[in-house]
Amino acid sequence: MNRERNIAKNAFIFTAGKVAAQFSGFLLLPLYSALLTPEDFGTADLINTLVFLIIPFVGVQMDTALFRFTVDCRENRDKQKELFSTVIVVNLIQMCVYVAIFFAARPFISLNYKDFLLLNVVLILFANTFLQFMRGLGYNIRYSAAVFITSVSGLVLNVVLVAGFRMGVTGIIISSAVSQFLTLFFSVFAVKPWKFFSFRKFKAKTAKTFLKYSFPLIPNQLAWWVMGISDRLVISGTLGIASNGIYSLANRFSSIFTSVTDSINLSWSESTSLHIKEKDRNEYISSMIDSLFVLFASGCFVFLALIPYAFMLINKEYSDSFMQIPILLMAVLCQAVVGIYSAVLIALKQTKSIAVTSIIAATINLLVDITFVGSIGIYAGSVSTLAAFFILAVMRCVLVYRLIGIRPKIKVFVPVLVWGVAVMFFFYLTEPLLTAASLVLTVILAVIVNRKIARTAINICMNKLDRIRHTNRKHRIYRNFEVYKGDVEASENIDLTDGKDLDQLLVYKDESWNYIKDLRLYQKYLSKSRRPDWEDNQCISDKYEISQGTIRVKAKAKPDNWLCFYVDQKLPDSYEISHDICIHNDFTEVQIAFNYADLGNRYRFMIKDNKTCRFEVVYEGDFLEPFIETPLSLSLGEPHNICVKVKGNRYGYYVDGKKILAVEEKGEKSIKGNRTCLILWNETDSSGITCEISNVAVRNLVE
């Protein structure tokens, strides 16, 4: 389940950045359609198309190789330096070669805005390297933030330059260049390359390994360019720039959906690369392929059902785009399925197979384009894209089956196919009532079939909210505490035990206690300021015995081995509890809790793992991090006296008469408990708990 949760968490992080990028593009569609003619829009789109055609040849996909190999060495800093330094040196060489070729060819390029082909390519070359290195290191939030910067800066600049200064195509292209620069600028500070880069770390052997991995991805990337862009070139060349503008706008709608599926597939790709060598990989991969396919399909159908309402914002001059959108959405659904299987092939490092299948699909795309553009016009672009991605999805599916024996389930595929046909049928009817009914039913079905994923997403969101509340609570409570420099002393100590024996003074509890057995549920009650009406059951155990004033603990090894002895009487505002303890092995906690209201509300001094001494607060079931800690170890097999002194709002922890920690609480106490207890705990089953506790005393501190 942790793997699935990590995919969901990372997918959310990636999607937040990518959806922002595509949503900003969607917000710009009314602006473009109002201020740009189809010819202008087609020109701007053509410039960006050429930039992304050139990038694979200049960068030779070294950034993709950097990601894949960095994933394998997340715990090896020296190897990370070697990989990053090697790619940066190669990038510098690539930049120099490209600049030289560009200036040599520049006099022969008649295209307007040709200099942006130099600037944008260089910026994207280095931005991609930094972004993929971030992903490889697992810096997914930083990666998403960089993508978000690209989108937001592009949105703002487009509004200013296109709408404000009416710069038209020039404004769009300048916005693209500046947003890439800002992304690179942020990425430099996010990665901190000065910690990784050194010319001495460059390894020619590593560069060769990278090139062997990445070179097949060049024709693969070119094939993807053909499938994504050749439609526009063919349409521009045969039907004119205006027709390309109409087709490009239809593509903007499908690209919004692609941004979401690509983000999820980024997370899926990372997960498969991390877990590809695990024993249960086939079961895990098969389950995730089914879940992702249903998720993508249902998301696509919901988006398609929403299109009629979104298209109301578009200028009527682009109305011919409307009928293209369903075909293109089905195409990008197939593209998403390709991404699901591609992640597995990348994890298996099957880049040659990826390239071959992409080239076949691209060839089909181009042939269908050229063959049918004269007879069916713009529809040739959308139909050829659908045909190419469908065939590519089938080929990738077959490859994965041949390599690791995983095949799609018919019982999953057929119902989804029927659902998709029904949604498209209602879309093309263009009947308002049926369109609304289709949307409602599609949303309901999408929620039902993705309920497991929805629960996971909700849990992640709730956990995030819990962490925010935890952080706020910690700051609110700990701001009232400060380290106390003096000693917590009193002129007189008065015994409070009334001469009781230990078995009369102390009440024993262990993990069979209802409040520990259902601790998570108990914490939920407390977080809502409620108290469960549970039985305070008696705990009987052979983990300890009391004889001659000594508690002898011999608890056998088991997970979450927990023992508690609490003083069953109310205590005054100032008191001390002390005892001698001799431990014979290290375990997780030796704790004295005070100001004890209940298990979920207490202050505590504790020795953690026999390495450090800490002061912490447990508030409303929330275990806060240490307010202060210091190194401390008890010698095994030797007795030590431990004493906690509570004097009003001052709390001190002493070992063998020496003050270890002391804190003072300003103002009103956060917890107003009046009991105390001793807790022993070992988290794992690596060892038991063996110790003796004697001379237990509780005294009133009097001035």
C-alpha positions, 0 to 999 in steps of 0.5 A, spaced: 500 500 500 505 504 501 507 504 493 500 506 491 500 511 496 507 514 494 504 514 487 498 518 489 502 523 493 507 524 487 502 524 482 498 529 486 505 533 486 506 533 479 499 534 477 499 540 481 505 543 477 503 540 470 495 542 470 497 549 472 501 549 466 495 547 461 490 550 465 493 557 464 494 555 457 486 553 457 485 560 460 489 563 454 484 560 449 479 566 449 485 571 449 488 568 443 481 567 439 479 574 441 486 577 439 489 573 434 487 570 427 487 563 426 493 565 421 497 568 427 495 562 432 498 557 427 504 561 426 506 561 434 504 554 434 509 552 428 515 556 432 514 552 438 513 546 434 520 547 431 523 548 438 521 541 440 523 538 434 530 540 435 531 539 442 531 531 441 537 532 436 541 537 440 540 534 447 540 526 445 535 525 451 541 525 456 536 528 461 532 522 460 538 517 462 540 522 467 533 521 471 533 513 470 540 512 472 540 517 478 533 513 481 538 507 482 543 511 486 539 516 491 543 513 497 550 514 493 552 522 493 559 520 489 555 517 484 550 522 483 556 527 482 559 523 477 552 522 473 550 530 474 557 532 472 558 528 466 551 530 463 552 537 464 559 537 461 556 533 455 550 539 455 556 544 454 559 541 448 552 540 445 550 547 446 557 549 443 556 545 437 548 547 436 550 554 436 556 553 431 551 550 426 545 555 428 550 561 426 552 557 420 545 556 417 542 562 419 543 566 413 539 560 409 533 560 414 527 565 412 523 563 418 520 569 422 523 569 429 528 564 427 533 567 433 528 564 438 530 557 435 537 558 438 535 561 445 529 557 447 533 550 445 539 552 449 534 554 455 530 548 454 536 543 454 539 545 461 532 546 464 530 539 462 537 536 465 536 540 472 528 538 472 530 530 470 536 530 476 530 533 481 526 527 479 531 522 479 533 525 486 526 525 489 525 532 489 518 532 486 515 538 490 521 542 487 520 539 480 513 541 480 514 548 483 519 549 477 513 547 472 508 551 476 513 557 475 513 556 467 506 556 467 504 562 471 510 566 468 507 564 461 500 566 463 502 573 466 507 575 460 502 573 455 496 577 458 501 583 459 504 582 452 499 580 448 493 583 451 496 589 454 501 591 449 498 587 443 504 584 441 501 578 437 505 572 435 512 576 438 508 576 445 507 569 445 514 567 443 517 572 448 513 569 453 515 562 452 523 564 452 522 568 459 518 563 462 523 558 460 529 562 463 525 563 470 524 555 470 532 554 469 533 560 474 529 557 479 532 550 478 539 552 479 537 554 486 533 548 487 538 543 485 544 547 488 549 544 482 555 547 486 554 541 490 554 536 485 558 539 479 565 538 478 569 537 471 574 532 475 567 528 476 566 527 468 567 520 466 567 518 459 565 511 460 559 514 464 557 518 458 558 512 453 553 508 458 548 514 458 548 515 450 547 507 449 541 508 453 539 515 450 540 514 443 534 510 441 530 515 445 532 520 439 528 516 434 523 515 439 522 522 441 522 524 433 516 519 432 512 522 438 514 529 434 511 526 428 505 523 431 504 530 435 506 535 430 506 532 423 498 533 423 499 540 423 505 541 418 501 537 413 494 541 415 498 547 414 501 545 407 495 543 404 489 546 407 493 553 410 495 556 416 488 558 418 486 550 418 492 549 422 490 554 427 483 551 428 486 544 429 491 547 434 486 550 438 482 543 438 489 540 441 489 545 446 483 541 449 486 534 449 493 537 452 489 539 458 487 532 459 494 529 457 498 534 462 494 530 468 495 523 465 503 525 464 503 527 471 501 521 473 505 517 469 511 520 471 510 518 478 508 511 475 515 511 472 519 513 478 515 507 482 516 502 477 524 504 476 524 503 484 521 497 485 522 493 478 527 488 482 522 486 487 519 479 488 512 481 487 513 486 481 508 482 476 502 482 481 504 490 483 505 492 476 499 488 473 494 491 479 497 498 477 496 497 470 488 496 471 487 501 476 491 507 471 487 504 465 480 505 469 482 512 472 485 515 465 479 512 461 474 515 466 477 521 467 477 522 459 470 521 459 468 526 464 472 531 461 469 529 454 462 530 457 464 537 460 467 540 453 460 542 450 460 547 456 467 549 456 467 551 448 462 556 450 468 561 451 471 560 445 470 565 439 465 562 433 471 563 428 474 556 431 467 553 431 470 547 426 474 545 432 469 542 436 468 536 432 475 534 432 475 534 440 472 527 441 477 524 436 483 527 439 481 525 446 480 518 445 487 519 441 490 522 448 487 516 452 491 511 448 497 515 449 496 515 456 495 507 456 502 508 452 505 511 458 503 506 462 506 501 459 512 505 457 514 506 464 515 499 465 519 498 459 523 504 461 524 501 468 526 494 464 531 499 460 528 497 453 529 503 450 530 500 443 524 497 443 521 503 445 524 507 439 522 501 434 514 501 436 514 509 436 517 509 429 512 504 426 506 508 430 509 515 427 509 512 420 502 510 420 500 517 423 504 520 417 501 515 412 494 516 414 495 524 414 498 524 407 493 519 404 486 522 407 487 530 408 485 531 401 478 527 402 476 529 409 480 535 411 482 537 418 479 530 420 485 527 417 489 529 423 485 527 429 484 520 425 491 519 424 493 521 431 488 516 434 490 510 429 497 511 431 496 511 438 492 506 438 496 501 435 502 504 439 498 502 445 497 495 442 505 494 441 507 496 448 502 492 451 505 486 447 512 487 449 510 488 456 507 481 455 513 478 452 518 481 457 514 479 464 508 476 462 503 481 464 497 482 459 490 486 460 484 484 463 478 483 458 473 484 464 476 491 465 477 493 457 470 491 454 466 495 459 470 501 459 470 501 451 462 500 451 462 506 456 467 510 452 462 509 445 456 511 449 459 518 451 461 520 444 455 518 442 451 523 446 457 528 445 455 528 437 448 528 438 449 535 441 442 535 445 442 539 451 438 535 456 442 528 453 449 532 454 447 534 461 445 527 463 451 524 460 455 528 464 451 527 471 452 519 469 459 519 467 461 523 473 457 518 478 460 512 474 467 515 475 467 516 482 464 509 483 469 505 479 475 509 482 472 509 489 479 505 491 483 511 488 479 516 491 479 513 498 487 513 497 487 520 495 482 523 501 487 519 506 493 523 503 489 529 503 487 528 510 494 526 513 496 532 510 491 536 513 493 532 520 500 534 519 498 541 518 494 541 524 500 538 528 505 543 526 500 549 528 499 545 535 506 544 536 508 551 535 502 554 539 504 549 545 512 550 544 512 557 544 510 557 551 516 553 553 523 555 554 529 552 557 530 553 564 537 554 566 537 554 574 535 548 578 528 545 580 529 545 588 525 546 594 527 547 601 523 540 604 520 534 601 514 531 604 512 523 602 506 522 599 505 515 598 503 514 605 507 508 606 504 504 601 507 498 598 508 498 590 503 494 588 498 498 592 501 505 589 502 503 582 497 501 577 499 496 571 497 497 564 500 494 558 498 493 550 492 489 552 489 496 555 483 498 551 486 505 550 493 502 547 489 496 543 485 501 540 490 507 540 489 510 533 481 510 534 483 513 541 487 519 538 481 520 533 477 521 539 481 526 542 483 530 536 475 532 536 475 533 543 471 527 545 473 522 550 471 514 548 466 511 553 471 505 554 472 500 560 478 501 563 480 494 563 485 491 568 491 488 565 494 482 568 501 480 565 507 475 567 512 481 564 514 483 571 513 481 578 514 486 584 517 483 590 521 486 596 520 493 594 523 492 587 519 491 580 523 486 576 521 486 568 523 481 564 518 482 558 520 477 552 521 480 545 515 482 541 513 488 537 510 494 541 512 491 547 509 496 552 509 497 560 506 502 564 506 503 572 502 510 574 501 513 581 493 512 582 492 518 586 492 526 585 498 530 586 499 537 588 502 543 583 509 541 586 512 534 587 517 529 585 517 522 583 524 518 583 526 511 582 532 507 581 533 503 575 538 498 572 537 496 565 540 490 562 539 492 554 537 498 550 530 499 548 526 504 545 523 508 551 524 509 559 519 515 560 516 519 566 510 522 564 507 528 569 502 533 569 498 526 566 491 528 565 490 521 561 494 517 556 493 522 550 495 529 554 501 529 558 508 532 559 514 527 559 521 526 560 524 520 556 531 517 555 530 515 547 534 508 545 538 509 551 542 515 546 538 521 548 534 525 553 528 529 551 522 533 553 516 532 549 508 534 550 503 529 548 497 533 547 490 531 544 493 524 542 498 528 538 505 526 539 509 532 538 516 532 536 522 534 542 522 541 545 529 539 547 534 534 547 541 532 549 545 526 549 544 521 555 546 513 556 545 509 562 550 504 563 547 497 562 547 493 568 549 499 573 543 502 577 541 509 576 537 514 580 532 518 576 528 524 578 523 528 575 521 535 579 515 539 578 515 545 581 509 550 579 511 551 571 518 549 572 520 541 570 527 538 571 530 531 569 535 529 574 540 522 573 544 521 579 543 527 582 545 531 576 540 536 572 540 533 565 534 538 562 530 543 565 524 547 562 519 552 564 512 554 561 510 561 561 503 563 562 497 557 563 499 550 563 497 547 556 495 540 560 493 541 567 493 533 569 495 531 576 498 524 576 504 521 574 507 514 571 513 510 569 513 507 562 517 502 558 517 501 551 520 497 545 518 498 538 521 492 535 522 485 536 529 485 536 530 485 544 525 484 550 525 489 556 529 487 562 530 491 568 529 492 575 526 498 578 526 500 586 526 505 591 520 508 587 518 515 591 513 521 590 514 527 594 511 534 595 516 539 594 515 545 599 518 552 600 
